[in-house]
Amino acid sequence: MAGVLSPRHGIVGASKALGLTEKQAQFVRHFCSGRAKAESARLAGYESENLDSISSTLLRHQGVLAAIRVEVSRFLSTAAPGAARVLDELAHDERVPPAVRRNCARDLIGLAGWVPPKAEGAESAIEKPLTERTTHELHELVAKLESELAGRATPVNAQNAHDADTKPLAWLD
């Protein structure tokens, strides 16, 4: 079923695969074109005094939500190349302020999936998740944390325990 719901099938393919009614499919089409939810319901053929309620119900329907996800994914996959082209043009346009050009270049690099290397030994504010650490890194972390806990410990011995007042406390003391 995953192949049937791919973005290339759009609303029509997704609607059939998800078992949507014609009205539900039309609602998805109008809603994904940018119309308000109540207007989308009206244009899809729903007749009621309370189109807001009907459209809210439609937007909780799992099939309708899945069709919307498919359509949004399709739209983004077709719009992304044009958006990248605009970013590239802005990044190279000498008339554009340098800060905007720098942001466009950074966004393009991010879209390409390139992440700049970090300086060796640089501590990041956000630590790497445990699941992404090597065995060696985990052992180092355990040693560091055990050392920190040992440093916090207060020595307890028999002499210190005897020095404490051994008189039991009364309820109101």
DRENLO-63972 format. One record per residue (C-alpha): residue number from 1; residue in three letters; x, y, z. Coordinates in steps of 0.05 Angstrom, whole numbers, plus 32768, in hexadecimal, padded with zeros to 4 digits. Each point is the difference from the previous one (the first is absolute). Layout:
# residues N
{lumro->NUM senu->ala c1->X c2->Y c3->Z}
...
END
This chain:
# residues 173
{lumro->1 senu->met c1->8000 c2->8000 c3->8000}
{lumro->2 senu->ala c1->803B c2->802F c3->800C}
{lumro->3 senu->gly c1->800E c2->8002 c3->7FB5}
{lumro->4 senu->val c1->7FB8 c2->8013 c3->7FF2}
{lumro->5 senu->leu c1->8004 c2->803B c3->8030}
{lumro->6 senu->ser c1->8040 c2->801D c3->7FE4}
{lumro->7 senu->pro c1->7FFF c2->804B c3->7FF0}
{lumro->8 senu->arg c1->8001 c2->7FF3 c3->7FB5}
{lumro->9 senu->his c1->7FB9 c2->7FE5 c3->8004}
{lumro->10 senu->gly c1->7FE5 c2->8042 c3->801E}
{lumro->11 senu->ile c1->7FBB c2->8009 c3->801B}
{lumro->12 senu->val c1->7FDB c2->7FD3 c3->7FCF}
{lumro->13 senu->gly c1->802D c2->7FC3 c3->800C}
{lumro->14 senu->ala c1->8002 c2->800B c3->804B}
{lumro->15 senu->ser c1->7FB5 c2->800A c3->8004}
{lumro->16 senu->lys c1->7FF2 c2->7FBE c3->7FDD}
{lumro->17 senu->ala c1->8034 c2->7FDB c3->8029}
{lumro->18 senu->leu c1->7FE6 c2->801D c3->8041}
{lumro->19 senu->gly c1->7FB7 c2->7FF3 c3->7FEF}
{lumro->20 senu->leu c1->7FEC c2->8049 c3->8003}
{lumro->21 senu->thr c1->7FBD c2->8016 c3->7FE6}
{lumro->22 senu->glu c1->7FFD c2->8031 c3->7FC6}
{lumro->23 senu->lys c1->7FED c2->8038 c3->8030}
{lumro->24 senu->gln c1->803A c2->7FF0 c3->802E}
{lumro->25 senu->ala c1->8030 c2->7FFF c3->7FC4}
{lumro->26 senu->gln c1->7FE6 c2->8043 c3->7FE9}
{lumro->27 senu->phe c1->8007 c2->801C c3->8046}
{lumro->28 senu->val c1->8049 c2->7FEA c3->8000}
{lumro->29 senu->arg c1->800B c2->8020 c3->7FBB}
{lumro->30 senu->his c1->7FE3 c2->8043 c3->8014}
{lumro->31 senu->phe c1->8021 c2->8000 c3->8045}
{lumro->32 senu->cys c1->8044 c2->7FF1 c3->7FE2}
{lumro->33 senu->ser c1->7FF7 c2->8038 c3->7FCE}
{lumro->34 senu->gly c1->8001 c2->8031 c3->803A}
{lumro->35 senu->arg c1->7FB6 c2->800B c3->800D}
{lumro->36 senu->ala c1->7FE4 c2->8006 c3->8046}
{lumro->37 senu->lys c1->7FE5 c2->7FBF c3->801E}
{lumro->38 senu->ala c1->7FB6 c2->8017 c3->8000}
{lumro->39 senu->glu c1->8005 c2->801A c3->7FB9}
{lumro->40 senu->ser c1->8021 c2->7FBF c3->7FEB}
{lumro->41 senu->ala c1->7FC6 c2->7FD9 c3->801D}
{lumro->42 senu->arg c1->7FCD c2->802C c3->7FDC}
{lumro->43 senu->leu c1->8025 c2->7FFB c3->7FBD}
{lumro->44 senu->ala c1->8004 c2->7FB4 c3->8009}
{lumro->45 senu->gly c1->7FB4 c2->7FFD c3->8003}
{lumro->46 senu->tyr c1->7FF2 c2->7FFC c3->804A}
{lumro->47 senu->glu c1->7FC0 c2->8025 c3->8012}
{lumro->48 senu->ser c1->7FF5 c2->8014 c3->8047}
{lumro->49 senu->glu c1->7FF6 c2->803B c3->802E}
{lumro->50 senu->asn c1->8041 c2->7FED c3->8023}
{lumro->51 senu->leu c1->8036 c2->7FF5 c3->7FCD}
{lumro->52 senu->asp c1->8035 c2->800E c3->8035}
{lumro->53 senu->ser c1->7FE9 c2->7FC2 c3->8026}
{lumro->54 senu->ile c1->7FFF c2->7FD5 c3->7FC2}
{lumro->55 senu->ser c1->8045 c2->8017 c3->7FEA}
{lumro->56 senu->ser c1->801C c2->7FF5 c3->8046}
{lumro->57 senu->thr c1->7FE4 c2->7FB9 c3->7FFE}
{lumro->58 senu->leu c1->801F c2->7FF5 c3->7FBB}
{lumro->59 senu->leu c1->8043 c2->8018 c3->801A}
{lumro->60 senu->arg c1->7FFF c2->7FCA c3->8036}
{lumro->61 senu->his c1->7FF0 c2->7FC8 c3->7FCE}
{lumro->62 senu->gln c1->803E c2->7FD5 c3->7FF8}
{lumro->63 senu->gly c1->7FF5 c2->7FF6 c3->7FB5}
{lumro->64 senu->val c1->7FF7 c2->804A c3->7FF3}
{lumro->65 senu->leu c1->803E c2->8010 c3->8029}
{lumro->66 senu->ala c1->8028 c2->7FCC c3->7FDA}
{lumro->67 senu->ala c1->7FE9 c2->801C c3->7FBD}
{lumro->68 senu->ile c1->8014 c2->8046 c3->8017}
{lumro->69 senu->arg c1->8045 c2->7FE7 c3->8013}
{lumro->70 senu->val c1->8008 c2->7FE0 c3->7FBB}
{lumro->71 senu->glu c1->7FEA c2->8040 c3->7FDD}
{lumro->72 senu->val c1->802D c2->802D c3->802A}
{lumro->73 senu->ser c1->803B c2->7FD1 c3->7FF4}
{lumro->74 senu->arg c1->7FF1 c2->8002 c3->7FB5}
{lumro->75 senu->phe c1->7FFC c2->804C c3->8000}
{lumro->76 senu->leu c1->8041 c2->8008 c3->8027}
{lumro->77 senu->ser c1->8026 c2->7FCF c3->7FD3}
{lumro->78 senu->thr c1->7FEB c2->8028 c3->7FC2}
{lumro->79 senu->ala c1->800B c2->8045 c3->8020}
{lumro->80 senu->ala c1->8045 c2->7FF0 c3->801F}
{lumro->81 senu->pro c1->8029 c2->8008 c3->7FC0}
{lumro->82 senu->gly c1->7FE3 c2->8045 c3->7FF3}
{lumro->83 senu->ala c1->800B c2->8015 c3->8048}
{lumro->84 senu->ala c1->8048 c2->7FE9 c3->7FFC}
{lumro->85 senu->arg c1->800A c2->8027 c3->7FBF}
{lumro->86 senu->val c1->7FE5 c2->8040 c3->8022}
{lumro->87 senu->leu c1->8030 c2->7FF6 c3->803A}
{lumro->88 senu->asp c1->803A c2->7FF6 c3->7FD0}
{lumro->89 senu->glu c1->7FEE c2->803F c3->7FD9}
{lumro->90 senu->leu c1->7FFB c2->8029 c3->8040}
{lumro->91 senu->ala c1->8042 c2->7FE4 c3->801A}
{lumro->92 senu->his c1->8024 c2->8017 c3->7FC1}
{lumro->93 senu->asp c1->7FDD c2->8043 c3->7FF6}
{lumro->94 senu->glu c1->8030 c2->8039 c3->8013}
{lumro->95 senu->arg c1->7FC5 c2->802F c3->800B}
{lumro->96 senu->val c1->7FE5 c2->7FD5 c3->8039}
{lumro->97 senu->pro c1->801A c2->8012 c3->8046}
{lumro->98 senu->pro c1->803A c2->7FD5 c3->8017}
{lumro->99 senu->ala c1->7FDA c2->7FE4 c3->803C}
{lumro->100 senu->val c1->7FC7 c2->7FE7 c3->7FD3}
{lumro->101 senu->arg c1->8033 c2->7FE2 c3->7FCF}
{lumro->102 senu->arg c1->8023 c2->7FDC c3->8039}
{lumro->103 senu->asn c1->7FBE c2->7FE4 c3->8019}
{lumro->104 senu->cys c1->7FED c2->7FE8 c3->7FBB}
{lumro->105 senu->ala c1->8043 c2->7FDE c3->7FF8}
{lumro->106 senu->arg c1->7FF9 c2->7FDF c3->8044}
{lumro->107 senu->asp c1->7FBA c2->7FE8 c3->7FEE}
{lumro->108 senu->leu c1->8019 c2->7FE3 c3->7FBE}
{lumro->109 senu->ile c1->8038 c2->7FDB c3->8024}
{lumro->110 senu->gly c1->7FCC c2->7FE5 c3->8031}
{lumro->111 senu->leu c1->7FD3 c2->7FE9 c3->7FC8}
{lumro->112 senu->ala c1->803A c2->7FDB c3->7FE1}
{lumro->113 senu->gly c1->8009 c2->7FDB c3->8042}
{lumro->114 senu->trp c1->8047 c2->801A c3->800C}
{lumro->115 senu->val c1->8011 c2->800E c3->8049}
{lumro->116 senu->pro c1->8040 c2->8027 c3->800D}
{lumro->117 senu->pro c1->8032 c2->7FDA c3->802B}
{lumro->118 senu->lys c1->8008 c2->8014 c3->8048}
{lumro->119 senu->ala c1->8042 c2->8015 c3->801D}
{lumro->120 senu->glu c1->8023 c2->7FC6 c3->8023}
{lumro->121 senu->gly c1->7FF4 c2->8000 c3->804A}
{lumro->122 senu->ala c1->7FCA c2->8035 c3->7FFB}
{lumro->123 senu->glu c1->7FCA c2->7FF4 c3->8033}
{lumro->124 senu->ser c1->7FBA c2->8008 c3->7FE6}
{lumro->125 senu->ala c1->7FC7 c2->801C c3->802A}
{lumro->126 senu->ile c1->7FD7 c2->7FC2 c3->7FEE}
{lumro->127 senu->glu c1->8022 c2->7FBE c3->800F}
{lumro->128 senu->lys c1->7FFE c2->7FC7 c3->7FCE}
{lumro->129 senu->pro c1->7FC7 c2->7FCF c3->8011}
{lumro->130 senu->leu c1->8016 c2->7FC0 c3->8023}
{lumro->131 senu->thr c1->7FE8 c2->7FD6 c3->7FC5}
{lumro->132 senu->glu c1->8031 c2->8024 c3->7FD2}
{lumro->133 senu->arg c1->803E c2->7FF8 c3->802C}
{lumro->134 senu->thr c1->8036 c2->7FCC c3->7FF5}
{lumro->135 senu->thr c1->8010 c2->7FCD c3->8036}
{lumro->136 senu->his c1->8040 c2->8026 c3->8011}
{lumro->137 senu->glu c1->7FD8 c2->8041 c3->8008}
{lumro->138 senu->leu c1->7FCE c2->7FDD c3->802D}
{lumro->139 senu->his c1->8038 c2->7FE4 c3->802C}
{lumro->140 senu->glu c1->801F c2->8046 c3->8006}
{lumro->141 senu->leu c1->7FBC c2->801D c3->8013}
{lumro->142 senu->val c1->7FF5 c2->7FCA c3->8036}
{lumro->143 senu->ala c1->8046 c2->800D c3->801D}
{lumro->144 senu->lys c1->7FF3 c2->804C c3->8001}
{lumro->145 senu->leu c1->7FBC c2->7FF8 c3->8022}
{lumro->146 senu->glu c1->801A c2->7FCE c3->8033}
{lumro->147 senu->ser c1->803A c2->8030 c3->8011}
{lumro->148 senu->glu c1->7FCF c2->8039 c3->8008}
{lumro->149 senu->leu c1->7FD4 c2->7FD7 c3->802E}
{lumro->150 senu->ala c1->803C c2->7FEA c3->8029}
{lumro->151 senu->gly c1->8014 c2->8048 c3->8009}
{lumro->152 senu->arg c1->7FBB c2->8011 c3->801C}
{lumro->153 senu->ala c1->8000 c2->7FC7 c3->8032}
{lumro->154 senu->thr c1->8007 c2->8011 c3->804A}
{lumro->155 senu->pro c1->802B c2->7FCF c3->8029}
{lumro->156 senu->val c1->7FD9 c2->7FDB c3->8034}
{lumro->157 senu->asn c1->8024 c2->7FDA c3->8037}
{lumro->158 senu->ala c1->7FF1 c2->7FE4 c3->8044}
{lumro->159 senu->gln c1->801C c2->803D c3->8025}
{lumro->160 senu->asn c1->7FD4 c2->8031 c3->7FDA}
{lumro->161 senu->ala c1->7FC3 c2->7FD6 c3->800C}
{lumro->162 senu->his c1->800E c2->7FFD c3->804C}
{lumro->163 senu->asp c1->8008 c2->804B c3->8005}
{lumro->164 senu->ala c1->7FB9 c2->800B c3->7FE9}
{lumro->165 senu->asp c1->7FCC c2->800B c3->8035}
{lumro->166 senu->thr c1->7FE1 c2->7FBC c3->800C}
{lumro->167 senu->lys c1->7FC4 c2->8019 c3->8026}
{lumro->168 senu->pro c1->7FC0 c2->7FEE c3->7FDA}
{lumro->169 senu->leu c1->7FD8 c2->803B c3->7FE8}
{lumro->170 senu->ala c1->7FBB c2->800A c3->801C}
{lumro->171 senu->trp c1->7FC6 c2->8011 c3->7FD3}
{lumro->172 senu->leu c1->8001 c2->804A c3->8011}
{lumro->173 senu->asp c1->804C c2->800A c3->8003}
END
